[in-house]
């Protein structure tokens, strides 16, 4: 590791990290992101810090925290000092560092842009300073043809020559093509991984680039954690937040992490989202434009590139409200998706020439929910939670959920009954060479 853990980060790791390298046995489950935020909020209100839970006043503070997190659970997690020491030693020998939101070198733009959604912890290898540089996020599907790979290469090369770091998810296809192009011309690249950080940093191809401080690999998940589709969906926001703007090279309507990630930015966050505007377009890019994304202006040199991105964050795409989500209306919600012949109406052109008066708006609402399912159900949710989140009645939410299960988008968990996104339906976002184990599939 390139630096010692701060006392606050030590406490946060004990509370919220699985510490896979330190052994998997623990008597209490780690705090979820929501639980940690609740605890951190309480500590802030009483003018305390996470590190104080390890200090001389620990017993008193733990007792006062019982309204946020159960006392015995906190004590069990904080007593994992041996596991933490083992994990830290393993990370250190692999030059893996970890920082928390409590550290001064945690990227400020993640806090500013994601607010409470910013990752609690960031694990990484390479120069942390790269995370603070201006950059362009370049994203797209895994399965792309040669012209799109060449296009990605050209944009990433120009970005690097303009002094911008290229940021992506390091998956096969557009992501890897963008990062390689940046590094080939002497630029810098950041890969935000959804798992397998430790294994990826040990790749011979990556080591010299990491040592040269031109490549940095990071993940919000434990370095030993394997790839999970839910993690891939969740890390998208980090890719965009580290950049001045994002460019979507290609996407499929209502399908995959590229679509869901861009949609999340347009709905919830302040990143400027551009879409490819040359060559053969696709329904996904047209749909994103209809929702607020901007056509990429295709700067041909570093000066033009700088002009495009210099004010990107000052003029973000308009955010969509919950009402916008359900009232896309007009041309934004009356097309067929070429990706799914059974998905009904989507964004673009009307089906079979129907007029607006003939549109099945119940179907439209379902298709909007379908497109957001990877984010809504990234974590298991109950029927009541979904109804509350979408501001609909339970019977309406029940109809949508049952159809999503029938369509293979969600899977039903029992005891208690909850619903979560089906990983097999999103495997196009897995990194190259990923093969889910039997455990991953369950």
C-alpha positions as semicolon CSV with decimal commas, in nm:
position;residue;x (nm);y (nm);z (nm)
1;X;0,000;0,000;0,000
2;X;0,119;0,347;-0,079
3;X;0,002;0,499;0,252
4;X;-0,101;0,395;0,600
5;X;-0,466;0,366;0,692
6;X;-0,611;0,662;0,875
7;X;-0,784;0,584;1,207
8;X;-1,122;0,670;1,054
9;X;-1,063;0,439;0,758
10;X;-0,962;0,156;0,992
11;X;-1,293;0,194;1,178
12;X;-1,494;0,216;0,855
13;X;-1,328;-0,099;0,720
14;X;-1,417;-0,285;1,038
15;X;-1,776;-0,169;1,017
16;X;-1,854;-0,191;0,646
17;X;-1,597;-0,410;0,467
18;X;-1,612;-0,790;0,428
19;X;-1,231;-0,820;0,469
20;X;-1,223;-1,122;0,242
21;X;-0,844;-1,159;0,262
22;X;-0,864;-1,168;0,642
23;X;-1,096;-1,466;0,656
24;X;-1,466;-1,497;0,582
25;X;-1,590;-1,590;0,930
26;X;-1,775;-1,321;1,122
27;X;-2,056;-1,328;1,373
28;X;-2,239;-1,022;1,243
29;X;-2,310;-0,895;0,892
30;X;-2,121;-0,585;0,777
31;X;-2,310;-0,259;0,769
32;X;-2,477;-0,188;0,438
33;X;-2,419;0,148;0,271
34;X;-2,751;0,273;0,408
35;X;-2,678;0,150;0,759
36;X;-2,333;0,308;0,758
37;X;-2,478;0,642;0,642
38;X;-2,727;0,627;0,927
39;X;-2,450;0,557;1,177
40;X;-2,222;0,825;1,031
41;X;-2,505;1,076;1,050
42;X;-2,557;0,999;1,417
43;X;-2,185;1,032;1,492
44;X;-2,175;1,365;1,310
45;X;-2,467;1,496;1,514
46;X;-2,287;1,421;1,840
47;X;-1,959;1,561;1,700
48;X;-1,784;1,224;1,694
49;X;-1,596;1,034;1,423
50;X;-1,583;0,663;1,326
51;X;-1,235;0,640;1,482
52;X;-1,385;0,732;1,819
53;X;-1,555;0,390;1,819
54;X;-1,205;0,244;1,867
55;X;-1,093;0,494;2,132
56;X;-1,123;0,517;2,511
57;X;-1,486;0,634;2,486
58;X;-1,583;0,342;2,262
59;X;-1,816;0,165;2,506
60;X;-2,011;0,481;2,578
61;X;-2,041;0,570;2,209
62;X;-2,144;0,219;2,108
63;X;-2,416;0,235;2,371
64;X;-2,538;0,568;2,239
65;X;-2,543;0,428;1,883
66;X;-2,795;0,158;1,971
67;X;-3,072;0,365;1,815
68;X;-2,891;0,339;1,481
69;X;-2,725;-0,004;1,491
70;X;-2,768;-0,284;1,744
71;X;-2,495;-0,273;2,013
72;X;-2,376;-0,635;1,994
73;X;-2,349;-0,618;1,618
74;X;-2,130;-0,307;1,637
75;X;-1,903;-0,463;1,897
76;X;-1,868;-0,781;1,694
77;X;-1,767;-0,589;1,382
78;X;-1,525;-0,362;1,565
79;X;-1,354;-0,664;1,721
80;X;-1,230;-0,786;1,381
81;X;-0,887;-0,632;1,430
82;X;-0,699;-0,953;1,344
83;X;-0,894;-0,997;1,021
84;X;-0,825;-0,637;0,928
85;X;-0,451;-0,680;0,992
86;X;-0,441;-0,987;0,767
87;X;-0,633;-0,811;0,490
88;X;-0,415;-0,500;0,508
89;X;-0,098;-0,706;0,485
90;X;-0,224;-0,887;0,177
91;X;-0,323;-0,558;0,012
92;X;0,012;-0,400;0,097
93;X;0,210;-0,679;-0,070
94;X;0,006;-0,622;-0,386
95;X;0,040;-0,242;-0,377
96;X;-0,333;-0,203;-0,321
97;X;-0,443;0,102;-0,121
98;X;-0,775;0,190;0,036
99;X;-0,924;0,528;0,120
100;X;-1,254;0,624;0,278
101;X;-1,479;0,926;0,251
102;X;-1,316;1,048;0,571
103;X;-0,973;1,082;0,402
104;X;-0,839;1,405;0,253
105;X;-0,728;1,232;-0,068
106;X;-1,072;1,085;-0,137
107;X;-1,185;1,238;-0,473
108;X;-1,376;1,555;-0,393
109;X;-1,579;1,531;-0,713
110;X;-1,731;1,202;-0,597
111;X;-1,860;1,371;-0,281
112;X;-1,975;1,681;-0,469
113;X;-2,157;1,495;-0,746
114;X;-2,285;1,181;-0,575
115;X;-2,345;1,328;-0,228
116;X;-2,445;1,046;0,006
117;X;-2,431;0,796;-0,283
118;X;-2,051;0,832;-0,307
119;X;-1,879;0,500;-0,225
120;X;-1,792;0,464;0,143
121;X;-1,459;0,303;0,054
122;X;-1,240;0,304;-0,256
123;X;-0,980;0,033;-0,312
124;X;-0,721;0,089;-0,580
125;X;-0,381;0,034;-0,733
126;X;-0,182;0,305;-0,907
127;X;-0,145;0,676;-0,847
128;X;-0,441;0,816;-0,651
129;X;-0,358;1,158;-0,798
130;X;-0,499;1,045;-1,135
131;X;-0,845;1,036;-0,976
132;X;-0,830;1,413;-0,930
133;X;-0,749;1,493;-1,295
134;X;-1,005;1,616;-1,552
135;X;-1,144;1,335;-1,763
136;X;-1,390;1,195;-2,013
137;X;-1,590;0,880;-1,938
138;X;-1,628;0,661;-2,248
139;X;-1,876;0,374;-2,219
140;X;-2,051;0,126;-2,445
141;X;-2,142;-0,236;-2,499
142;X;-1,912;-0,535;-2,492
143;X;-2,012;-0,669;-2,832
144;X;-1,925;-0,403;-3,092
145;X;-1,798;-0,407;-3,449
146;X;-1,467;-0,280;-3,584
147;X;-1,595;0,066;-3,693
148;X;-1,716;0,141;-3,339
149;X;-1,388;0,022;-3,189
150;X;-1,200;0,251;-3,430
151;X;-1,430;0,540;-3,339
152;X;-1,368;0,476;-2,969
153;X;-0,993;0,466;-3,031
154;X;-0,998;0,802;-3,210
155;X;-1,202;0,980;-2,942
156;X;-0,994;0,840;-2,655
157;X;-0,669;0,932;-2,831
158;X;-0,787;1,289;-2,882
159;X;-0,900;1,310;-2,521
160;X;-0,556;1,201;-2,402
161;X;-0,378;1,450;-2,626
162;X;-0,602;1,718;-2,476
163;X;-0,476;1,625;-2,131
164;X;-0,788;1,440;-2,020
165;X;-0,789;1,110;-1,836
166;X;-1,006;0,845;-2,001
167;X;-1,235;0,677;-1,749
168;X;-1,426;0,356;-1,812
169;X;-1,536;0,025;-1,665
170;X;-1,250;-0,188;-1,805
171;X;-1,494;-0,440;-1,956
172;X;-1,441;-0,601;-2,295
173;X;-1,544;-0,394;-2,597
174;X;-1,577;-0,015;-2,584
175;X;-1,439;0,019;-2,230
176;X;-1,113;-0,161;-2,296
177;X;-1,070;-0,002;-2,639
178;X;-1,098;0,348;-2,488
179;X;-0,850;0,280;-2,209
180;X;-0,596;0,113;-2,440
181;X;-0,612;0,400;-2,688
182;X;-0,543;0,655;-2,415
183;X;-0,245;0,460;-2,285
184;X;-0,104;0,399;-2,635
185;X;-0,062;0,773;-2,696
186;X;0,098;0,832;-2,357
187;X;-0,216;0,942;-2,176
188;X;-0,376;0,829;-1,852
189;X;-0,667;0,597;-1,785
190;X;-0,884;0,504;-1,488
191;X;-1,065;0,171;-1,475
192;X;-1,355;0,141;-1,231
193;X;-1,402;-0,231;-1,166
194;X;-1,709;-0,419;-1,046
195;X;-1,492;-0,688;-0,888
196;X;-1,168;-0,886;-0,922
197;X;-0,950;-0,585;-0,841
198;X;-0,673;-0,793;-0,688
199;X;-0,658;-1,033;-0,980
200;X;-0,670;-0,753;-1,236
201;X;-0,386;-0,557;-1,077
202;X;-0,165;-0,868;-1,093
203;X;-0,205;-0,888;-1,471
204;X;0,138;-0,853;-1,632
205;X;0,003;-0,613;-1,894
206;X;-0,114;-0,374;-1,622
207;X;0,179;-0,374;-1,380
208;X;0,417;-0,146;-1,572
209;X;0,138;0,100;-1,649
210;X;0,042;0,107;-1,281
211;X;0,404;0,161;-1,177
212;X;0,440;0,439;-1,437
213;X;0,138;0,607;-1,272
214;X;-0,049;0,630;-1,603
215;X;-0,310;0,368;-1,514
216;X;-0,513;0,350;-1,195
217;X;-0,758;0,070;-1,121
218;X;-1,019;0,124;-0,851
219;X;-1,324;-0,047;-0,713
220;X;-1,581;0,030;-0,442
221;X;-1,573;-0,343;-0,360
222;X;-1,328;-0,557;-0,164
223;X;-1,018;-0,641;-0,376
224;X;-1,098;-1,011;-0,342
225;X;-1,465;-0,979;-0,438
226;X;-1,563;-1,149;-0,762
227;X;-1,754;-0,976;-1,038
228;X;-2,128;-0,937;-0,979
229;X;-2,377;-0,784;-1,219
230;X;-2,532;-0,580;-0,939
231;X;-2,191;-0,432;-0,863
232;X;-2,147;-0,346;-1,230
233;X;-2,474;-0,155;-1,227
234;X;-2,385;0,029;-0,907
235;X;-2,033;0,132;-1,011
236;X;-2,160;0,317;-1,322
237;X;-2,227;0,631;-1,120
238;X;-1,865;0,636;-1,006
239;X;-1,740;0,624;-1,367
240;X;-1,944;0,931;-1,461
241;X;-1,873;1,121;-1,140
242;X;-1,496;1,099;-1,187
243;X;-1,528;1,263;-1,531
244;X;-1,620;1,607;-1,664
245;X;-1,866;1,442;-1,903
246;X;-1,958;1,100;-2,037
247;X;-1,975;0,975;-2,397
248;X;-2,197;0,678;-2,481
249;X;-2,066;0,506;-2,794
250;X;-2,358;0,265;-2,825
251;X;-2,643;0,130;-2,613
252;X;-2,953;-0,085;-2,640
253;X;-3,291;0,047;-2,530
254;X;-3,405;-0,091;-2,195
255;X;-3,115;-0,336;-2,183
256;X;-2,779;-0,360;-2,013
257;X;-2,558;-0,152;-1,791
258;X;-2,463;0,109;-2,051
259;X;-2,828;0,207;-2,096
260;X;-2,906;0,194;-1,723
261;X;-2,596;0,393;-1,628
262;X;-2,665;0,672;-1,876
263;X;-3,032;0,682;-1,777
264;X;-2,935;0,711;-1,411
265;X;-2,716;1,012;-1,490
266;X;-2,991;1,187;-1,683
267;X;-3,246;1,122;-1,410
268;X;-3,054;1,170;-1,088
269;X;-2,711;1,326;-1,125
270;X;-2,551;1,634;-1,281
271;X;-2,310;1,476;-1,528
272;X;-2,334;1,586;-1,890
273;X;-2,406;1,284;-2,108
274;X;-2,309;1,289;-2,476
275;X;-2,389;1,025;-2,736
276;X;-2,205;0,934;-3,054
277;X;-2,336;1,145;-3,342
278;X;-2,153;1,001;-3,644
279;X;-2,178;0,672;-3,832
280;X;-2,477;0,443;-3,801
281;X;-2,696;0,545;-3,510
282;X;-2,900;0,306;-3,298
283;X;-3,227;0,315;-3,109
284;X;-3,048;0,338;-2,775
285;X;-2,861;0,657;-2,866
286;X;-3,175;0,814;-3,013
287;X;-3,365;0,731;-2,695
288;X;-3,097;0,883;-2,473
289;X;-3,106;1,203;-2,680
290;X;-3,482;1,216;-2,631
291;X;-3,422;1,194;-2,258
292;X;-3,171;1,479;-2,243
293;X;-2,837;1,351;-2,370
294;X;-2,645;1,569;-2,616
295;X;-2,492;1,479;-2,955
296;X;-2,114;1,458;-2,933
297;X;-1,977;1,760;-3,128
298;X;-1,676;1,562;-3,260
299;X;-1,386;1,797;-3,183
300;X;-1,099;1,714;-3,419
301;X;-0,806;1,842;-3,214
302;X;-0,709;1,896;-2,850
303;X;-0,807;2,264;-2,858
304;X;-1,156;2,183;-2,980
305;X;-1,182;1,903;-2,729
306;X;-1,091;2,137;-2,445
307;X;-1,354;2,386;-2,560
308;X;-1,624;2,119;-2,555
309;X;-1,548;1,990;-2,205
310;X;-1,428;2,301;-2,026
311;X;-1,782;2,397;-1,928
312;X;-1,949;2,058;-1,940
313;X;-2,026;2,041;-1,570
314;X;-2,137;2,404;-1,558
315;X;-2,427;2,325;-1,794
316;X;-2,551;1,977;-1,709
317;X;-2,833;1,802;-1,887
318;X;-3,166;1,868;-1,714
319;X;-3,247;1,614;-1,446
320;X;-3,559;1,406;-1,480
321;X;-3,804;1,408;-1,194
322;X;-4,017;1,116;-1,080
323;X;-4,300;1,269;-1,284
324;X;-4,079;1,287;-1,594
325;X;-4,005;0,918;-1,550
326;X;-4,370;0,826;-1,588
327;X;-4,472;1,106;-1,829
328;X;-4,226;1,087;-2,117
329;X;-4,511;1,134;-2,367
330;X;-4,507;1,221;-2,740
331;X;-4,211;1,114;-2,950
332;X;-4,014;1,020;-2,641
333;X;-4,237;0,725;-2,563
334;X;-4,386;0,591;-2,882
335;X;-4,136;0,367;-3,056
336;X;-4,063;0,004;-3,107
337;X;-3,741;-0,126;-2,956
338;X;-3,557;-0,331;-3,216
339;X;-3,384;-0,514;-2,931
340;X;-3,696;-0,683;-2,792
341;X;-3,988;-0,763;-3,016
342;X;-4,207;-0,842;-2,716
343;X;-4,134;-0,525;-2,519
344;X;-4,414;-0,318;-2,673
345;X;-4,372;0,053;-2,730
346;X;-4,047;0,231;-2,651
347;X;-3,883;0,556;-2,762
348;X;-3,865;0,661;-3,128
349;X;-4,139;0,587;-3,377
350;X;-4,494;0,470;-3,312
351;X;-4,585;0,104;-3,349
352;X;-4,780;0,018;-3,664
353;X;-4,846;0,386;-3,727
354;X;-5,069;0,432;-3,424
355;X;-5,160;0,787;-3,332
356;X;-5,094;0,921;-2,983
357;X;-5,461;0,865;-2,901
358;X;-5,418;0,493;-2,966
359;X;-5,105;0,441;-2,755
360;X;-5,130;0,186;-2,475
361;X;-5,012;0,402;-2,187
362;X;-5,028;0,114;-1,937
363;X;-4,775;-0,063;-2,156
364;X;-4,568;0,255;-2,170
365;X;-4,552;0,274;-1,791
366;X;-4,442;-0,087;-1,771
367;X;-4,167;-0,032;-2,029
368;X;-4,033;0,260;-1,826
369;X;-4,024;0,041;-1,515
370;X;-3,858;-0,233;-1,723
371;X;-3,578;0,005;-1,825
372;X;-3,516;0,110;-1,464
373;X;-3,535;-0,241;-1,316
374;X;-3,156;-0,297;-1,305
375;X;-3,119;0,002;-1,074
376;X;-3,444;-0,030;-0,876
377;X;-3,375;-0,396;-0,799
378;X;-2,994;-0,389;-0,778
379;X;-3,054;-0,491;-0,415
380;X;-3,341;-0,719;-0,304
381;X;-3,660;-0,520;-0,246
382;X;-4,003;-0,600;-0,107
383;X;-4,329;-0,519;-0,283
384;X;-4,405;-0,246;-0,028
385;X;-4,065;-0,083;-0,078
386;X;-4,105;-0,075;-0,455
387;X;-4,455;0,069;-0,434
388;X;-4,331;0,344;-0,202
389;X;-4,028;0,422;-0,417
390;X;-4,228;0,446;-0,741
391;X;-4,520;0,621;-0,569
392;X;-4,781;0,374;-0,694
393;X;-5,029;0,144;-0,523
394;X;-4,921;-0,203;-0,413
395;X;-5,154;-0,376;-0,666
396;X;-4,993;-0,177;-0,950
397;X;-4,641;-0,256;-0,829
398;X;-4,742;-0,623;-0,789
399;X;-4,854;-0,641;-1,153
400;X;-4,528;-0,489;-1,275
401;X;-4,313;-0,713;-1,055
402;X;-4,490;-1,032;-1,162
403;X;-4,441;-0,937;-1,527
404;X;-4,073;-0,857;-1,471
405;X;-4,033;-1,200;-1,313
406;X;-4,212;-1,362;-1,607
407;X;-3,989;-1,170;-1,851
408;X;-3,678;-1,300;-1,677
409;X;-3,572;-0,957;-1,554
410;X;-3,622;-1,030;-1,183
411;X;-3,596;-1,333;-0,961
412;X;-3,808;-1,395;-0,652
413;X;-3,640;-1,466;-0,319
414;X;-3,822;-1,631;-0,030
415;X;-3,818;-1,584;0,349
416;X;-3,877;-1,293;0,334
417;X;-4,025;-1,249;-0,013
418;X;-3,811;-1,000;-0,204
419;X;-3,721;-0,938;-0,567
420;X;-3,380;-0,872;-0,722
421;X;-3,246;-0,826;-1,075
422;X;-3,162;-1,151;-1,254
423;X;-2,786;-1,159;-1,310
424;X;-2,804;-1,377;-1,621
425;X;-3,009;-1,108;-1,797
426;X;-2,725;-0,856;-1,756
427;X;-2,413;-1,062;-1,827
428;X;-2,318;-0,847;-2,126
429;X;-2,149;-0,614;-1,875
430;X;-1,919;-0,878;-1,732
431;X;-1,546;-0,830;-1,788
432;X;-1,369;-1,031;-2,055
433;X;-1,327;-1,395;-1,959
434;X;-1,590;-1,384;-1,685
435;X;-1,770;-1,711;-1,628
436;X;-2,025;-1,719;-1,346
437;X;-1,981;-1,996;-1,095
438;X;-2,268;-2,198;-0,966
439;X;-2,271;-1,978;-0,658
440;X;-2,298;-1,666;-0,873
441;X;-2,604;-1,808;-1,045
442;X;-2,797;-1,880;-0,728
